[in-house]
Amino acid sequence: MGIELYQQMLEDAVADLRNETSRRRAEDRDWTPNIIVGLPVLIPDAYVPDLPVRLGLYRRISGLASDAELEAMEAELVDRFGTLPPEVKNLLDIVDLKRLCRAAGVERLEAGPKGMVLQFRNNSFKNPAGLVQWMGRWKDGAVRLRPDHKMAVVRELTNAQRIDLARRVLRDLVKMTKKVAAEVA
């Protein structure tokens, strides 16, 4: 009886570990970055008046996973509905930024007229040495790590510059992340 109980407890412990590992993998795979840029992000009724079509477009846009898919969607929208309104362009830009945030491990990005703040997932970055080196290349200490582990980029930004700066910073972070992954492999 003692051996059977021990064996059952051991099997339960192994099953719990497997479930925990699989839960962690799902969390790593299923998280969504939070992006706030203070710009309108939508498909206006005047651009696509048919609600079911508009909802279908939202669904398709949310699943775009590459630059090529984003470009193809933009071309399709222009072809079907005419020139993109700024709100739709912002929507496509946000989808692109979310994809870059996931690749860079950025959980939250806030951009406004005075700069941008990024929060890394689990308050860590895969290439801290590369990040420090990259931060040193910015003039006048415009980029710094705050005590709350968030990275701040301080500079005056117009609406258009918010998304452009975010994209540029995120692409640099993705390159640093890939560099570490290549070194490990």
One Martini backbone bead per residue (centre of mass of N, CA, C, O) as a GRO file, in nm:
protein
  185
    1MET     BB    1   0.055   0.062  -0.021
    2GLY     BB    2   0.296   0.266  -0.002
    3ILE     BB    3   0.395   0.239  -0.299
    4GLU     BB    4   0.133   0.321  -0.439
    5LEU     BB    5   0.113   0.600  -0.314
    6TYR     BB    6   0.385   0.703  -0.412
    7GLN     BB    7   0.332   0.660  -0.715
    8GLN     BB    8   0.085   0.846  -0.730
    9MET     BB    9   0.227   1.102  -0.631
   10LEU     BB   10   0.438   1.108  -0.857
   11GLU     BB   11   0.239   1.123  -1.095
   12ASP     BB   12   0.104   1.386  -1.002
   13ALA     BB   13   0.359   1.564  -1.006
   14VAL     BB   14   0.424   1.527  -1.306
   15ALA     BB   15   0.155   1.635  -1.412
   16ASP     BB   16   0.181   1.916  -1.287
   17LEU     BB   17   0.440   1.996  -1.437
   18ARG     BB   18   0.325   1.969  -1.722
   19ASN     BB   19   0.097   2.173  -1.687
   20GLU     BB   20   0.276   2.413  -1.614
   21THR     BB   21   0.443   2.416  -1.873
   22SER     BB   22   0.198   2.445  -2.065
   23ARG     BB   23   0.095   2.709  -1.941
   24ARG     BB   24   0.349   2.880  -1.995
   25ARG     BB   25   0.348   2.848  -2.300
   26ALA     BB   26   0.071   2.978  -2.342
   27GLU     BB   27   0.143   3.253  -2.221
   28ASP     BB   28   0.379   3.315  -2.421
   29ARG     BB   29   0.187   3.289  -2.681
   30ASP     BB   30  -0.099   3.463  -2.578
   31TRP     BB   31   0.000   3.739  -2.561
   32THR     BB   32  -0.087   4.099  -2.548
   33PRO     BB   33  -0.016   4.393  -2.638
   34ASN     BB   34  -0.014   4.729  -2.511
   35ILE     BB   35  -0.142   5.011  -2.704
   36ILE     BB   36  -0.067   5.370  -2.672
   37VAL     BB   37  -0.118   5.676  -2.893
   38GLY     BB   38  -0.366   5.882  -2.917
   39LEU     BB   39  -0.522   5.754  -3.166
   40PRO     BB   40  -0.724   5.683  -3.412
   41VAL     BB   41  -0.864   5.331  -3.428
   42LEU     BB   42  -1.038   5.270  -3.732
   43ILE     BB   43  -1.338   5.196  -3.917
   44PRO     BB   44  -1.525   5.393  -4.078
   45ASP     BB   45  -1.844   5.418  -4.185
   46ALA     BB   46  -1.774   5.591  -4.443
   47TYR     BB   47  -1.578   5.371  -4.562
   48VAL     BB   48  -1.752   5.116  -4.421
   49PRO     BB   49  -2.092   5.076  -4.407
   50ASP     BB   50  -2.082   4.767  -4.374
   51LEU     BB   51  -2.079   4.592  -4.092
   52PRO     BB   52  -1.994   4.298  -4.170
   53VAL     BB   53  -1.749   4.391  -4.331
   54ARG     BB   54  -1.605   4.543  -4.104
   55LEU     BB   55  -1.579   4.300  -3.910
   56GLY     BB   56  -1.417   4.125  -4.108
   57LEU     BB   57  -1.177   4.319  -4.123
   58TYR     BB   58  -1.097   4.313  -3.830
   59ARG     BB   59  -1.038   4.012  -3.820
   60ARG     BB   60  -0.818   4.012  -4.039
   61ILE     BB   61  -0.629   4.229  -3.919
   62SER     BB   62  -0.570   4.079  -3.644
   63GLY     BB   63  -0.413   3.831  -3.822
   64LEU     BB   64  -0.171   3.979  -3.902
   65ALA     BB   65   0.195   3.862  -3.948
   66SER     BB   66   0.310   4.058  -4.183
   67ASP     BB   67   0.422   4.280  -4.404
   68ALA     BB   68   0.285   4.153  -4.651
   69GLU     BB   69  -0.003   4.141  -4.530
   70LEU     BB   70  -0.032   4.443  -4.478
   71GLU     BB   71   0.009   4.538  -4.770
   72ALA     BB   72  -0.224   4.373  -4.890
   73MET     BB   73  -0.448   4.504  -4.721
   74GLU     BB   74  -0.404   4.792  -4.808
   75ALA     BB   75  -0.452   4.739  -5.111
   76GLU     BB   76  -0.739   4.628  -5.080
   77LEU     BB   77  -0.870   4.875  -4.949
   78VAL     BB   78  -0.809   5.071  -5.178
   79ASP     BB   79  -0.951   4.908  -5.401
   80ARG     BB   80  -1.242   4.891  -5.256
   81PHE     BB   81  -1.255   5.205  -5.087
   82GLY     BB   82  -0.999   5.366  -5.109
   83THR     BB   83  -0.856   5.588  -4.949
   84LEU     BB   84  -0.700   5.604  -4.657
   85PRO     BB   85  -0.773   5.675  -4.361
   86PRO     BB   86  -0.606   5.755  -4.079
   87GLU     BB   87  -0.745   5.538  -3.896
   88VAL     BB   88  -0.661   5.292  -4.070
   89LYS     BB   89  -0.361   5.338  -4.069
   90ASN     BB   90  -0.338   5.315  -3.762
   91LEU     BB   91  -0.441   5.026  -3.741
   92LEU     BB   92  -0.214   4.896  -3.907
   93ASP     BB   93   0.015   5.004  -3.728
   94ILE     BB   94  -0.072   4.860  -3.465
   95VAL     BB   95  -0.042   4.574  -3.570
   96ASP     BB   96   0.259   4.603  -3.623
   97LEU     BB   97   0.344   4.680  -3.332
   98LYS     BB   98   0.245   4.420  -3.198
   99ARG     BB   99   0.434   4.232  -3.346
  100LEU     BB  100   0.696   4.370  -3.247
  101CYS     BB  101   0.645   4.344  -2.944
  102ARG     BB  102   0.649   4.039  -2.932
  103ALA     BB  103   0.939   4.004  -3.052
  104ALA     BB  104   1.066   4.205  -2.813
  105GLY     BB  105   0.904   4.190  -2.530
  106VAL     BB  106   0.661   4.402  -2.533
  107GLU     BB  107   0.381   4.477  -2.331
  108ARG     BB  108   0.411   4.804  -2.331
  109LEU     BB  109   0.289   5.101  -2.516
  110GLU     BB  110   0.355   5.456  -2.482
  111ALA     BB  111   0.244   5.740  -2.681
  112GLY     BB  112   0.328   6.090  -2.703
  113PRO     BB  113   0.419   6.424  -2.717
  114LYS     BB  114   0.680   6.348  -2.499
  115GLY     BB  115   0.681   6.032  -2.582
  116MET     BB  116   0.802   5.706  -2.458
  117VAL     BB  117   0.682   5.387  -2.315
  118LEU     BB  118   0.835   5.078  -2.208
  119GLN     BB  119   0.732   4.739  -2.131
  120PHE     BB  120   0.859   4.457  -2.028
  121ARG     BB  121   0.838   4.138  -2.011
  122ASN     BB  122   0.894   4.065  -1.691
  123ASN     BB  123   1.112   4.295  -1.665
  124SER     BB  124   1.268   4.189  -1.938
  125PHE     BB  125   1.561   4.143  -2.145
  126LYS     BB  126   1.745   3.936  -2.359
  127ASN     BB  127   1.958   4.205  -2.415
  128PRO     BB  128   2.101   4.405  -2.196
  129ALA     BB  129   2.371   4.491  -2.325
  130GLY     BB  130   2.249   4.592  -2.593
  131LEU     BB  131   2.063   4.803  -2.464
  132VAL     BB  132   2.277   4.982  -2.334
  133GLN     BB  133   2.427   5.044  -2.594
  134TRP     BB  134   2.187   5.165  -2.748
  135MET     BB  135   2.124   5.394  -2.543
  136GLY     BB  136   2.409   5.540  -2.580
  137ARG     BB  137   2.341   5.650  -2.883
  138TRP     BB  138   2.174   5.854  -2.760
  139LYS     BB  139   2.108   6.173  -2.727
  140ASP     BB  140   2.086   6.331  -2.422
  141GLY     BB  141   1.941   6.093  -2.275
  142ALA     BB  142   1.658   6.007  -2.422
  143VAL     BB  143   1.731   5.720  -2.307
  144ARG     BB  144   1.579   5.536  -2.028
  145LEU     BB  145   1.583   5.378  -1.724
  146ARG     BB  146   1.362   5.314  -1.490
  147PRO     BB  147   1.291   5.206  -1.172
  148ASP     BB  148   1.030   5.038  -1.308
  149HIS     BB  149   1.165   4.905  -1.584
  150LYS     BB  150   1.124   5.130  -1.781
  151MET     BB  151   1.132   5.271  -2.104
  152ALA     BB  152   1.244   5.598  -2.199
  153VAL     BB  153   1.140   5.838  -2.453
  154VAL     BB  154   1.258   6.170  -2.483
  155ARG     BB  155   1.033   6.355  -2.698
  156GLU     BB  156   0.905   6.538  -2.935
  157LEU     BB  157   0.572   6.454  -3.080
  158THR     BB  158   0.399   6.380  -3.331
  159ASN     BB  159   0.170   6.180  -3.449
  160ALA     BB  160   0.351   6.047  -3.670
  161GLN     BB  161   0.608   6.003  -3.485
  162ARG     BB  162   0.507   5.790  -3.290
  163ILE     BB  163   0.500   5.547  -3.484
  164ASP     BB  164   0.783   5.572  -3.606
  165LEU     BB  165   0.942   5.546  -3.342
  166ALA     BB  166   0.826   5.281  -3.246
  167ARG     BB  167   0.918   5.115  -3.489
  168ARG     BB  168   1.222   5.169  -3.466
  169VAL     BB  169   1.266   5.066  -3.179
  170LEU     BB  170   1.146   4.780  -3.218
  171ARG     BB  171   1.339   4.687  -3.440
  172ASP     BB  172   1.590   4.706  -3.266
  173LEU     BB  173   1.494   4.504  -3.047
  174VAL     BB  174   1.459   4.264  -3.235
  175LYS     BB  175   1.752   4.244  -3.324
  176MET     BB  176   1.863   4.190  -3.039
  177THR     BB  177   1.700   3.931  -2.989
  178LYS     BB  178   1.806   3.771  -3.238
  179LYS     BB  179   2.104   3.777  -3.161
  180VAL     BB  180   2.076   3.604  -2.908
  181ALA     BB  181   1.941   3.359  -3.043
  182ALA     BB  182   2.182   3.300  -3.236
  183GLU     BB  183   2.396   3.253  -3.011
  184VAL     BB  184   2.249   3.010  -2.875
  185ALA     BB  185   2.222   2.829  -3.149
   0.00000   0.00000   0.00000
